[in-house]
Amino acid sequence: MGAWQRLLLCGGVSFRSGCGAFAPRGGSRVLVCRRQLSGGESETLKERRTQIMTRGLPKQKPIEVNLALALAANDSSKAIGLLDVDVYGPSIPKMMNLKGNPELSQSNLMRPLLNYGIACMSMGFLVEETAPVVWRGLMVMSAIEKLLRQVDWGQLDYLVVDMPPGTGDVQLSVSQNIPISGAVIVSTPQDIALMDAHKGAEMFRKVHVPVLGLVQNMSVFQCPKCKHKTHIFGADGARRLARTLDLDVLGDIPLHLNIREASDTGQPIVFSQPESDEAKAYLRIATEVVRRLPPPPE
């Protein structure tokens, strides 16, 4: 496998574009722990926590795949990977219409599941669909490490990482352990959501991850009958935040029934309705994102 190229994190709410939709966020079974810890195991966790705290933040290490962002719809010659690191609420399996446990390669690495030409990996493939993941920080960090480094991605050109909202263990585990080319902050225009988006952008800056821009999700609803437009979540909130952060708005995604239905049925709108205005909005955003990515390392 070649040296890594570029990796893009999508924070705030999920960035699915060419392989799904913007939507509000809210098999190896060795990753699943459903039993109570014994006294000896508890002591082991305490020792592990102490070791981490004493040595400071982990050093970044490249993973052995070509990492980057692009959408398959923009360049069909590129090999694309999609990594869902929302440990507590994985949605990629449903939105990409994928089920089952990953097979293991001869080197004991998990093989991603494939659909629409996209290689996908998610905690949703490793646990039952309705089973809650009740884990604390160190276990989450360990799971993220496995999703990043114990997957046989093959020769990827781009890896898109779908992040949950917030600035917790998941975001820090990814951003502190591997080099990242950039992050895209996705938010609805309402003030409550923008507060989290602002914190997310500042977190990426603190860990030296370039923020490529913001995407305004559910920007406007247009009545399918009378065509009247209503800004249900407010107007241009992401644009105001972008000015505050000195960032660009990469594009707007409307609140549209087609996007919701396509996501729920596992038929991403960029693939199922490529000529629709909604699909074209995703493609424009993808173009803006790729244009802002720094050149890959030699």
Disulfide bonds with the S-S distance in Angstrom:
none
